[in-house]
Amino acid sequence: MKTITMKKPVGMLIDGEYIQTKKTIPVINPSNEEVIAEVPNASRDDLNRAVAAAKAAYPAWSKCPVEERAQLLVKLADLIDENKEELTELLMNENGKPLQMSRTEIEGASQWYREIASQRLESETLEDTEEHKVVLQYVPLGVVGAIVPWNFPMNLAAWKIAPALLTGNTLVVKPSPNTPLSTLRMAELAKDLFPKGVLNIISGGDDLGPWMTAHEGINKVSFTGSTQTGKKVLESASGNLKRTTLELGGNDAAIVLPDADPKEVAEGLFWAAFSNTGQVCVDAKRLYIHEGIYDEVLKEMVTYAKSVQVGDPSDPQTGLGPLQNKMQYDKVKDLIQETKDSGAHIAYEGEIPSGKGYYIPVMIVDNPSEDSRLVQEEPFGPIVPLLKYNDIDEAVKRANDTVYGLAGSVWGKDLELAYDVASRLETGTVWINEAQVMQPDFPFGGHKESGIGVEHGRAGLAAFTNSRTVMMKKK
């Protein structure tokens, strides 16, 4: 794969200015480990300036008619569409996603801005009599800090930017230092789109996130990332009782019912587990398969896995690319070695390209121990255990026996039974005979240690507001 190199210095957006910093952070292409750019490493002063700009812009922006705010979000979508191929190439190089998947993410981000722009969070009249009137209003929070992870940098930025701006907040956005390029390029494109200070996008290292979560000038933090880090965010945000939305880790279970057709579900199960090389918070990470069809499902999944090419993201035939960064690569390699050392049966271990790059072979593990790390933890890589069960109640109990509760799926022909099983899973989202379906109007959030609050839909918009109840005595 030929690595792109940035033709000009990369900057960040503060108060309507696209600026560079003396200190920078290297961005590495995970498919060949080459440095493709240096991006700004924001200082505490840079953050203070961004927060001050957002705070100064808030009064006018919050009073701006919602239709005007929506129109600017649509124009942002237009800018993304007009520069789709450039943004796709940046995303592919910084993230390692295959070409078509990178293009799909850019298109998804554009769609998200358009769809959120069409939503409205209207005031509600709760009572209106001759003597009394009660109105529930939704008012913006102020300055929002958005912290975006590396697995879907453009999509997950849109999940935060669109509803925050639509509801009248101003923003300071921090992309992951591993994948800042596409977001910072979007910031450059949008430099003159919004009023100065409304949208600030800054890049930085490990210190920047904690500075944001503790900053007294930020009124809400919207964070997507690991449960471990999410707990630190919540603790830090408690200093001034910031509102928080936390979309955290998951150890999602898929339950394959006895009447499922192995040939029909194998492809869906594969992508439910291995999409984006296993680096999706809602990937199926534990597959519970009824013992009556277990062997055949295992066989069909292995057969399908052999047809999926792992390699150069720029090759149109590639289905799976590398892991995104060295730290995650080392974690997954360690988990794989421990799984092998435990004596677990490896049903399939795929091939990876020679040379550099954070490539991990696709691995399907045959019925490992329930108490193994592979089953109990979130791998966030291309390794999945298939687990036998003989009673549906047992499968549901095992699926729920975790601190996580992000999403899950149920696969089978008896839709009434599948719906019943889905309704018993302790997760924020459950899919039946599909996986990873997300829409701007479908609320998404986790149970237990998989998060606090929801994103998307009316509830997602409300999460960027405070409610205010106004009561009026007429007589």
RODO-2510 file (C-alpha; in nm, 4 decimals, decimal comma):
residues 475
     n   res          X          Y          Z
     1     m     0,0000     0,0000     0,0000
     2     k     0,1300     0,3430    -0,0933
     3     t     0,1101     0,5751     0,2052
     4     i    -0,0261     0,9246     0,1532
     5     t     0,1688     1,2162     0,2921
     6     m    -0,0002     1,5414     0,3877
     7     k     0,0710     1,8139     0,1337
     8     k     0,0517     2,0929     0,3900
     9     p     0,0752     2,1272     0,7681
    10     v    -0,2236     1,9934     0,9569
    11     g    -0,3952     2,2374     1,1888
    12     m    -0,6781     2,2486     1,4378
    13     l    -0,9791     2,4797     1,4592
    14     i    -1,0058     2,7295     1,7458
    15     d    -1,2321     3,0344     1,7352
    16     g    -1,2624     3,0228     1,3566
    17     e    -0,8861     2,9972     1,2977
    18     y    -0,7092     2,6918     1,1582
    19     i    -0,3803     2,6890     1,3494
    20     q    -0,0689     2,4788     1,4022
    21     t     0,1308     2,4214     1,7201
    22     k     0,5020     2,3889     1,7854
    23     k     0,4581     2,0485     1,9463
    24     t     0,3088     1,7780     1,7267
    25     i     0,1960     1,4155     1,7386
    26     p     0,2808     1,1629     1,4644
    27     v    -0,0031     0,9803     1,2926
    28     i     0,0807     0,6253     1,1843
    29     n    -0,0687     0,4237     0,9011
    30     p    -0,1497     0,0905     1,0695
    31     s    -0,1204    -0,1078     0,7476
    32     n     0,2532    -0,0366     0,7101
    33     e     0,3513     0,1504     1,0297
    34     e     0,4698     0,4583     0,8372
    35     v     0,4204     0,8106     0,9726
    36     i     0,1818     0,9922     0,7404
    37     a     0,1418     1,3262     0,9185
    38     e     0,2180     1,5357     1,2230
    39     v    -0,0815     1,6945     1,3926
    40     p    -0,1049     1,9651     1,6585
    41     n    -0,0523     1,8675     2,0200
    42     a    -0,2797     2,1110     2,2006
    43     s    -0,1557     2,2626     2,5245
    44     r    -0,3709     2,3504     2,8228
    45     d    -0,3655     2,7102     2,6988
    46     d    -0,4978     2,5950     2,3611
    47     l    -0,7821     2,4143     2,5360
    48     n    -0,8585     2,7190     2,7491
    49     r    -0,8727     2,9313     2,4361
    50     a    -1,1088     2,6856     2,2657
    51     v    -1,3387     2,6702     2,5687
    52     a    -1,3373     3,0490     2,5998
    53     a    -1,4261     3,0829     2,2311
    54     a    -1,7099     2,8332     2,2658
    55     k    -1,8373     3,0110     2,5762
    56     a    -1,8286     3,3492     2,4029
    57     a    -2,0132     3,2123     2,0999
    58     y    -2,2816     3,0380     2,3060
    59     p    -2,5253     3,3257     2,3791
    60     a    -2,5773     3,4162     2,0140
    61     w    -2,5738     3,0558     1,8894
    62     s    -2,8243     2,9376     2,1503
    63     k    -3,0627     3,2142     2,0438
    64     c    -3,0151     3,1404     1,6734
    65     p    -3,3352     2,9913     1,5261
    66     v    -3,3165     2,6133     1,5076
    67     e    -3,3894     2,6255     1,1335
    68     e    -3,0721     2,8272     1,0764
    69     r    -2,8664     2,5890     1,2888
    70     a    -3,0101     2,2976     1,0929
    71     q    -2,9242     2,4603     0,7603
    72     l    -2,5588     2,4883     0,8640
    73     l    -2,5508     2,1194     0,9545
    74     v    -2,6830     2,0405     0,6069
    75     k    -2,4107     2,2594     0,4582
    76     l    -2,1548     2,0665     0,6621
    77     a    -2,2933     1,7478     0,5074
    78     d    -2,2558     1,9103     0,1651
    79     l    -1,8889     1,9869     0,2359
    80     i    -1,8291     1,6257     0,3348
    81     d    -1,9985     1,5016     0,0178
    82     e    -1,7976     1,7392    -0,2004
    83     n    -1,4721     1,6137    -0,0479
    84     k    -1,5769     1,2523     0,0012
    85     e    -1,2915     1,0866    -0,1853
    86     e    -1,0221     1,2908    -0,0097
    87     l    -1,1760     1,2196     0,3305
    88     t    -1,2117     0,8519     0,2406
    89     e    -0,8423     0,8270     0,1561
    90     l    -0,7437     1,0046     0,4786
    91     l    -0,9643     0,7763     0,6859
    92     m    -0,8388     0,4611     0,5137
    93     n    -0,4764     0,5590     0,5735
    94     e    -0,5093     0,6678     0,9348
    95     n    -0,7546     0,3990     1,0451
    96     g    -0,6758     0,0933     0,8333
    97     k    -1,0348     0,0365     0,7223
    98     p    -1,0748    -0,1164     0,3778
    99     l    -1,1531     0,1329     0,1043
   100     q    -1,5255     0,0659     0,0721
   101     m    -1,5790     0,0600     0,4470
   102     s    -1,3952     0,3930     0,4763
   103     r    -1,6139     0,5408     0,2044
   104     t    -1,9236     0,4060     0,3799
   105     e    -1,8203     0,5770     0,7029
   106     i    -1,7742     0,9124     0,5301
   107     e    -2,1131     0,8745     0,3628
   108     g    -2,2634     0,7737     0,6975
   109     a    -2,1288     1,0860     0,8651
   110     s    -2,2831     1,3036     0,5955
   111     q    -2,6141     1,1216     0,6321
   112     w    -2,6048     1,1702     1,0076
   113     y    -2,5666     1,5486     0,9810
   114     r    -2,8581     1,5641     0,7364
   115     e    -3,0870     1,3381     0,9377
   116     i    -3,0179     1,5045     1,2721
   117     a    -3,0736     1,8431     1,1061
   118     s    -3,4298     1,7335     1,0268
   119     q    -3,5101     1,6457     1,3892
   120     r    -3,6751     1,8822     1,6367
   121     l    -3,7057     1,8872     2,0138
   122     e    -4,0154     2,0991     2,0662
   123     s    -4,1518     2,2333     2,3925
   124     e    -4,4398     2,0305     2,5371
   125     t    -4,7567     2,1683     2,6916
   126     l    -4,8270     1,9488     2,9931
   127     e    -5,1356     2,1341     3,1136
   128     d    -5,3489     2,4132     2,9718
   129     t    -5,6733     2,5029     3,1522
   130     e    -5,8564     2,8254     3,2173
   131     e    -5,6620     2,8654     3,5402
   132     h    -5,3230     2,7099     3,4812
   133     k    -5,0681     2,6358     3,2110
   134     v    -4,7556     2,4170     3,2336
   135     v    -4,4929     2,4016     2,9571
   136     l    -4,1870     2,1769     2,9459
   137     q    -3,8994     2,3472     2,7661
   138     y    -3,5661     2,2081     2,6516
   139     v    -3,2755     2,4513     2,6841
   140     p    -2,9141     2,3980     2,5737
   141     l    -2,6433     2,3234     2,8275
   142     g    -2,3684     2,5574     2,7079
   143     v    -2,0243     2,4322     2,6106
   144     v    -2,0034     2,0617     2,5258
   145     g    -1,6809     1,8632     2,5232
   146     a    -1,6891     1,5728     2,2753
   147     i    -1,4254     1,2994     2,3015
   148     v    -1,4170     1,0686     1,9985
   149     p    -1,2460     0,7248     1,9713
   150     w    -1,0311     0,5865     1,6925
   151     n    -1,2496     0,3075     1,5533
   152     f    -1,5094     0,5307     1,3785
   153     p    -1,3662     0,8833     1,3974
   154     m    -1,5921     1,0547     1,1452
   155     n    -1,9161     0,8758     1,2318
   156     l    -1,8807     0,9103     1,6065
   157     a    -1,7842     1,2758     1,5748
   158     a    -2,1081     1,3303     1,3826
   159     w    -2,3032     1,1500     1,6563
   160     k    -2,1885     1,4234     1,8966
   161     i    -2,1481     1,7345     1,6815
   162     a    -2,4865     1,7203     1,5073
   163     p    -2,7205     1,6946     1,8091
   164     a    -2,5097     1,9285     2,0232
   165     l    -2,5132     2,2064     1,7635
   166     l    -2,8762     2,1539     1,6638
   167     t    -2,9932     2,1977     2,0234
   168     g    -2,7988     2,5245     2,0609
   169     n    -2,4781     2,4211     2,2347
   170     t    -2,1258     2,5145     2,1296
   171     l    -1,8509     2,2552     2,1042
   172     v    -1,4939     2,1580     2,1722
   173     v    -1,4216     1,8287     1,9935
   174     k    -1,1211     1,6056     2,0574
   175     p    -1,0540     1,3300     1,8013
   176     s    -0,8336     1,0377     1,8987
   177     p    -0,4605     1,1093     1,8517
   178     n    -0,4500     0,7838     1,6529
   179     t    -0,7055     0,8992     1,3925
   180     p    -0,7299     1,2792     1,3860
   181     l    -0,6686     1,3485     1,0167
   182     s    -1,0138     1,3133     0,8629
   183     t    -1,1745     1,5105     1,1466
   184     l    -0,9152     1,7884     1,1320
   185     r    -0,9567     1,8098     0,7548
   186     m    -1,3322     1,8427     0,8075
   187     a    -1,2562     2,1213     1,0566
   188     e    -1,0521     2,3008     0,7909
   189     l    -1,3338     2,2666     0,5387
   190     a    -1,5851     2,4021     0,7902
   191     k    -1,3627     2,6840     0,9173
   192     d    -1,5838     2,9602     0,7781
   193     l    -1,9154     2,7737     0,7919
   194     f    -2,0198     2,8309     1,1529
   195     p    -1,9877     3,1551     1,3516
   196     k    -1,6481     3,1849     1,5205
   197     g    -1,6203     2,9739     1,8319
   198     v    -1,9291     2,7615     1,7721
   199     l    -1,7308     2,4540     1,6586
   200     n    -1,3748     2,4037     1,7832
   201     i    -1,1829     2,0866     1,6935
   202     i    -0,8497     2,0318     1,8669
   203     s    -0,6024     1,7453     1,8701
   204     g    -0,3758     1,6332     2,1494
   205     g    -0,2248     1,3513     2,3466
   206     d    -0,3223     1,1615     2,6584
   207     d    -0,3412     1,4747     2,8748
   208     l    -0,6017     1,6554     2,6661
   209     g    -0,8964     1,4312     2,7530
   210     p    -0,8547     1,4643     3,1328
   211     w    -0,8074     1,8388     3,0959
   212     m    -1,1402     1,8543     2,9138
   213     t    -1,3352     1,6371     3,1557
   214     a    -1,2146     1,8449     3,4531
   215     h    -1,2512     2,1859     3,2831
   216     e    -1,4927     2,4111     3,4709
   217     g    -1,5907     2,5886     3,1502
   218     i    -1,7311     2,2704     2,9931
   219     n    -2,0905     2,1893     3,0898
   220     k    -2,1241     1,8423     2,9380
   221     v    -1,8949     1,5653     2,8206
   222     s    -2,0011     1,3199     2,5521
   223     f    -1,7519     1,0337     2,5514
   224     t    -1,7187     0,7131     2,3526
   225     g    -1,4539     0,4651     2,4601
   226     s    -1,3673     0,1894     2,7049
   227     t    -1,5516     0,1282     3,0312
   228     q    -1,2285     0,1729     3,2257
   229     t    -1,1706     0,5192     3,0785
   230     g    -1,5400     0,6037     3,1038
   231     k    -1,5271     0,5582     3,4804
   232     k    -1,2383     0,8069     3,4962
   233     v    -1,4361     1,0508     3,2808
   234     l    -1,7346     1,0267     3,5153
   235     e    -1,5167     1,0788     3,8210
   236     s    -1,3440     1,3791     3,6673
   237     a    -1,6712     1,5323     3,5442
   238     s    -1,8156     1,5214     3,8952
   239     g    -1,6023     1,8217     3,9914
   240     n    -1,8641     2,0638     3,8603
   241     l    -2,1413     1,8059     3,8074
   242     k    -2,1037     1,8048     3,4314
   243     r    -2,3748     1,6256     3,2418
   244     t    -2,2313     1,3134     3,0801
   245     t    -2,3196     1,0742     2,8042
   246     l    -2,0952     0,7683     2,8114
   247     e    -2,1025     0,5045     2,5366
   248     l    -1,8663     0,2408     2,6678
   249     g    -1,7430    -0,1120     2,6110
   250     g    -1,9426    -0,4245     2,5478
   251     n    -1,9092    -0,8002     2,5525
   252     d    -2,2068    -0,8592     2,3272
   253     a    -2,3618    -1,2025     2,2989
   254     a    -2,5301    -1,3556     1,9946
   255     i    -2,7734    -1,6398     2,0611
   256     v    -2,8353    -1,8786     1,7718
   257     l    -3,1626    -2,0639     1,8244
   258     p    -3,2104    -2,4356     1,7440
   259     d    -3,4179    -2,3656     1,4311
   260     a    -3,1595    -2,1399     1,2650
   261     d    -3,0275    -2,2510     0,9257
   262     p    -2,6461    -2,2698     0,9577
   263     k    -2,5892    -2,1840     0,5930
   264     e    -2,8192    -1,8821     0,6137
   265     v    -2,6787    -1,7331     0,9337
   266     a    -2,3057    -1,7998     0,8874
   267     e    -2,2295    -1,4872     0,6847
   268     g    -2,4350    -1,2627     0,9118
   269     l    -2,2712    -1,4051     1,2218
   270     f    -1,9252    -1,3611     1,0707
   271     w    -1,9742    -0,9905     1,0046
   272     a    -2,1562    -0,9429     1,3353
   273     a    -1,8358    -1,0657     1,5012
   274     f    -1,5576    -0,9447     1,2700
   275     s    -1,6788    -0,6171     1,1210
   276     n    -1,3979    -0,3583     1,1212
   277     t    -1,1567    -0,6361     1,2227
   278     g    -1,3475    -0,6834     1,5482
   279     q    -1,2996    -0,3195     1,6497
   280     v    -1,6645    -0,2281     1,7033
   281     c    -1,8179    -0,1791     2,0452
   282     v    -2,1274    -0,3714     1,9322
   283     d    -1,9462    -0,6563     1,7582
   284     a    -2,0769    -0,9971     1,8671
   285     k    -1,8008    -1,1153     2,0988
   286     r    -1,9611    -1,4364     2,2301
   287     l    -2,1633    -1,6665     2,0020
   288     y    -2,3932    -1,9052     2,1895
   289     i    -2,5053    -2,1777     1,9480
   290     h    -2,7489    -2,4576     2,0224
   291     e    -2,5718    -2,7923     2,0412
   292     g    -2,8042    -2,9423     1,7807
   293     i    -2,6626    -2,7171     1,5073
   294     y    -2,3316    -2,6175     1,6663
   295     d    -2,1001    -2,8286     1,4502
   296     e    -2,2666    -2,7208     1,1277
   297     v    -2,2629    -2,3502     1,2208
   298     l    -1,8955    -2,3781     1,3122
   299     k    -1,8211    -2,5461     0,9801
   300     e    -2,0125    -2,2844     0,7787
   301     m    -1,8460    -1,9935     0,9599
   302     v    -1,5007    -2,1369     0,8957
   303     t    -1,5880    -2,1861     0,5300
   304     y    -1,7025    -1,8259     0,5000
   305     a    -1,4004    -1,6935     0,6918
   306     k    -1,1712    -1,8530     0,4345
   307     s    -1,3334    -1,6410     0,1629
   308     v    -1,2576    -1,3062     0,3340
   309     q    -0,9317    -1,1398     0,2356
   310     v    -0,7243    -0,9742     0,5085
   311     g    -0,4699    -0,7238     0,3835
   312     d    -0,4045    -0,3935     0,2085
   313     p    -0,7025    -0,1617     0,2766
   314     s    -0,6641     0,0020    -0,0655
   315     d    -0,7209    -0,3304    -0,2456
   316     p    -1,0912    -0,3468    -0,3423
   317     q    -1,0873    -0,7213    -0,2668
   318     t    -0,9856    -0,6684     0,0959
   319     g    -1,2571    -0,7352     0,3513
   320     l    -1,0587    -0,6788     0,6707
   321     g    -0,7637    -0,4539     0,7405
   322     p    -0,5170    -0,4264     1,0290
   323     l    -0,5877    -0,3309     1,3873
   324     q    -0,5687     0,0422     1,4237
   325     n    -0,2804     0,0896     1,6660
   326     k     0,0144    -0,0849     1,8286
   327     m    -0,1332    -0,0839     2,1785
   328     q    -0,4470    -0,2675     2,0678
   329     y    -0,2399    -0,4993     1,8495
   330     d    -0,0278    -0,6026     2,1484
   331     k    -0,3350    -0,6556     2,3672
   332     v    -0,5004    -0,8848     2,1138
   333     k    -0,1790    -1,0783     2,0498
   334     d    -0,1476    -1,1362     2,4240
   335     l    -0,5066    -1,2616     2,4449
   336     i    -0,4543    -1,4945     2,1493
   337     q    -0,1385    -1,6408     2,3037
   338     e    -0,3153    -1,6965     2,6365
   339     t    -0,6049    -1,8640     2,4534
   340     k    -0,3660    -2,0989     2,2737
   341     d    -0,1716    -2,1706     2,5921
   342     s    -0,4960    -2,2661     2,7688
   343     g    -0,5386    -2,5590     2,5300
   344     a    -0,8516    -2,4199     2,3669
   345     h    -0,9249    -2,5683     2,0252
   346     i    -0,8585    -2,3170     1,7473
   347     a    -1,1105    -2,4072     1,4765
   348     y    -0,9692    -2,1571     1,2299
   349     e    -0,6716    -1,9228     1,2110
   350     g    -0,6487    -1,7209     0,8929
   351     e    -0,3592    -1,5736     0,7016
   352     i    -0,2172    -1,2225     0,7094
   353     p     0,0076    -1,0361     0,4647
   354     s     0,3828    -1,0476     0,5167
   355     g     0,5764    -0,7390     0,6145
   356     k     0,4834    -0,4549     0,8448
   357     g     0,1402    -0,3601     0,9706
   358     y    -0,0761    -0,4361     1,2736
   359     y    -0,2374    -0,7404     1,1168
   360     i    -0,3991    -1,0153     1,3232
   361     p    -0,5370    -1,3290     1,1573
   362     v    -0,9075    -1,4041     1,1865
   363     m    -0,9482    -1,6615     1,4616
   364     i    -1,2499    -1,8762     1,5527
   365     v    -1,2218    -2,0632     1,8829
   366     d    -1,4215    -2,3812     1,9398
   367     n    -1,6151    -2,3884     2,2696
   368     p    -1,3558    -2,2501     2,5141
   369     s    -1,4121    -2,2409     2,8878
   370     e    -1,6800    -1,9952     3,0032
   371     d    -1,4397    -1,8468     3,2580
   372     s    -1,1610    -1,7837     3,0038
   373     r    -1,0439    -1,4294     2,9332
   374     l    -1,1654    -1,4666     2,5761
   375     v    -1,5238    -1,5138     2,6957
   376     q    -1,5185    -1,2793     2,9937
   377     e    -1,3401    -0,9802     2,8370
   378     e    -1,3925    -0,7602     2,5320
   379     p    -1,1174    -0,8595     2,2832
   380     f    -1,1691    -0,5698     2,0370
   381     g    -0,9946    -0,7697     1,7705
   382     p    -1,0610    -1,0472     1,5136
   383     i    -1,1032    -1,3388     1,7531
   384     v    -1,4365    -1,4864     1,8598
   385     p    -1,5438    -1,7861     2,0718
   386     l    -1,8287    -2,0154     1,9634
   387     l    -2,0002    -2,1644     2,2686
   388     k    -2,2415    -2,4578     2,2969
   389     y    -2,5681    -2,4517     2,4904
   390     n    -2,8530    -2,7012     2,5204
   391     d    -3,1286    -2,4934     2,6828
   392     i    -3,2447    -2,1456     2,5791
   393     d    -3,2901    -2,0295     2,9387
   394     e    -2,9310    -2,1337     3,0020
   395     a    -2,8115    -1,9362     2,6984
   396     v    -2,9928    -1,6219     2,8149
   397     k    -2,8485    -1,6583     3,1648
   398     r    -2,4945    -1,6980     3,0309
   399     a    -2,5393    -1,4072     2,7920
   400     n    -2,6523    -1,1823     3,0786
   401     d    -2,3772    -1,2964     3,3157
   402     t    -2,1499    -0,9995     3,2502
   403     v    -2,0909    -0,6463     3,3757
   404     y    -2,1568    -0,5231     3,0217
   405     g    -2,4901    -0,4549     2,8557
   406     l    -2,4380    -0,2697     2,5296
   407     a    -2,6039    -0,4797     2,2587
   408     g    -2,6834    -0,8345     2,1540
   409     s    -2,8484    -1,0354     1,8801
   410     v    -3,0757    -1,3366     1,8362
   411     w    -3,0811    -1,5560     1,5256
   412     g    -3,3583    -1,8003     1,4307
   413     k    -3,6681    -1,8674     1,2194
   414     d    -3,9318    -1,8585     1,4962
   415     l    -3,9674    -1,4814     1,5233
   416     e    -4,2006    -1,4959     1,8228
   417     l    -3,9464    -1,7040     2,0136
   418     a    -3,6614    -1,4816     1,8946
   419     y    -3,8487    -1,1723     2,0143
   420     d    -3,9089    -1,3326     2,3540
   421     v    -3,5394    -1,4161     2,3895
   422     a    -3,4379    -1,0670     2,2746
   423     s    -3,6677    -0,9130     2,5355
   424     r    -3,4837    -1,1010     2,8101
   425     l    -3,1347    -0,9766     2,7229
   426     e    -3,0001    -0,7091     2,9587
   427     t    -2,8714    -0,4755     2,6892
   428     g    -2,9588    -0,1383     2,5417
   429     t    -3,0029    -0,2742     2,1882
   430     v    -3,0971    -0,6193     2,0592
   431     w    -3,1091    -0,7178     1,6920
   432     i    -3,3001    -1,0154     1,5550
   433     n    -3,1518    -1,1787     1,2435
   434     e    -2,9343    -0,8734     1,1808
   435     a    -2,6597    -0,6793     1,3549
   436     q    -2,5118    -0,3304     1,3897
   437     v    -2,8091    -0,1492     1,2376
   438     m    -2,7893     0,2155     1,3488
   439     q    -3,0152     0,5051     1,2516
   440     p    -3,0283     0,8675     1,3703
   441     d    -3,3818     0,8204     1,5052
   442     f    -3,3209     0,4906     1,6931
   443     p    -3,2035     0,5520     2,0533
   444     f    -2,8744     0,3812     2,1374
   445     g    -2,7175     0,3354     2,4798
   446     g    -2,5849     0,0769     2,7189
   447     h    -2,7046    -0,0962     3,0338
   448     k    -2,4868    -0,1771     3,3350
   449     e    -2,1194    -0,0814     3,2792
   450     s    -2,1695    -0,0229     2,9068
   451     g    -2,2687     0,3372     2,9505
   452     i    -2,4844     0,6163     3,0859
   453     g    -2,7485     0,7915     2,8774
   454     v    -2,8488     0,7451     2,5154
   455     e    -2,7613     0,8885     2,1777
   456     h    -2,9873     0,9463     1,8745
   457     g    -3,3546     1,0161     1,8390
   458     r    -3,5561     1,2459     2,0631
   459     a    -3,3879     1,1097     2,3752
   460     g    -3,0459     1,1728     2,2197
   461     l    -3,1336     1,5358     2,1472
   462     a    -3,2714     1,5797     2,4981
   463     a    -2,9389     1,4558     2,6391
   464     f    -2,7804     1,7798     2,5130
   465     t    -3,0337     1,9947     2,6996
   466     n    -3,1677     2,0738     3,0429
   467     s    -3,5406     2,0522     3,0969
   468     r    -3,7198     2,3568     3,2311
   469     t    -4,0779     2,3451     3,3564
   470     v    -4,2606     2,6782     3,3307
   471     m    -4,5891     2,7077     3,5263
   472     m    -4,8270     2,9985     3,4938
   473     k    -5,1290     3,0826     3,7073
   474     k    -5,3795     3,2524     3,4767
   475     k    -5,6297     3,3680     3,7402
***
